[in-house]
Every structure is written in C-alpha cells, then in structure tokens.
Amino acid sequence: MAQAKNGDSVKVHYTGRFDDGATFDSSREGDPLEFTLGQGTVIPGFEDAVRGMQPGESKTARIAPENAYGPRREEMVVELSRADLPPTVRPQVGQQLQFPQKEGGSIVVRIAEVTDTSIVIDANHPLAGRELIFEIELVEIA
C-alpha cells in the first residue's frame, strides 16, 4: 500500500488538542484538510507526522512549539497609546487588528489588554509556545 511522501496531495481528518484535553481545532465536522506534502502549507510537525502514513491509518502526534508555531516571544507584545488608534476603533480584549508593514503587507495582532489610556497588542500566533497534540487520520493520497 502507498505511503504518503513529498509531492503527494493528501487528505486528512484531524483533531488538535492541548495537554489538558481541550480541542483547539478539528476537521471532523467538515471536509478533510487537503494539502501537498513538502510545500510547507501546514506546520512542519504536522507534515512530518503525515509523511509515511498509509490511507486509512490513524496516529497521534505530539508536536513541540519549534515544529508548530514557534516559541512565544515577549518582544511581540507591545503597549500602545489609545491615541495612536483611529477614533473609530473601539478596542476590546481578543479583538484582532491589522497593522501595515513598511515592507508591504500587514500583520495581524490580537488585543491582549485594554485600559483607559492604552492597549496591549500581541503579535504572537495564538498557538505560539504551545505543545500541540494531533489525532490524524490519512483519508486519501491523491
């Protein structure tokens, strides 16, 4: 039976959990995730877990932060004056904002704290610094 290798288009069902059992993402209620192995469209640890699997096979993979969304970096948490925000923005904890970058494009940040005079924004990926556990089922190699 074929094993998934770089260049293969694969379809997988997955459930992502934390150590405490809380689910942060799952494909089980919808279509399987489809991607091409080796293209870097999913986190490296997830690709590594799928590589070598056969259709119908299931496994559990524990992925360290360095093979997922990287470590949490405190320098990516910044306090800004509320006066720096456009007057139409009503900041709330958890809200996402987009900031343009000098090189082009933009970065998405999450508001982590709001006071009367400032906000704290966090540009870390929400899963940065977390060990992730994925239950993966290889549905198909296309």
Number of C-alpha atoms within 10 A of each C-alpha: 6 9 14 22 19 14 11 17 15 22 20 22 21 22 16 19 18 15 11 6 9 9 14 12 11 17 14 12 7 8 10 18 16 15 18 19 21 16 12 11 10 14 14 17 20 21 21 17 17 23 18 13 21 18 18 10 14 17 13 14 17 18 20 16 17 15 17 19 21 17 17 17 13 10 9 12 17 13 14 14 12 18 10 9 13 8 8 6 9 9 18 14 13 14 12 16 15 11 11 10 9 7 6 7 9 12 11 14 21 20 20 19 15 17 11 7 9 16 22 18 23 22 20 20 16 12 16 16 17 18 19 23 21 22 16 22 21 23 19 18 18 11
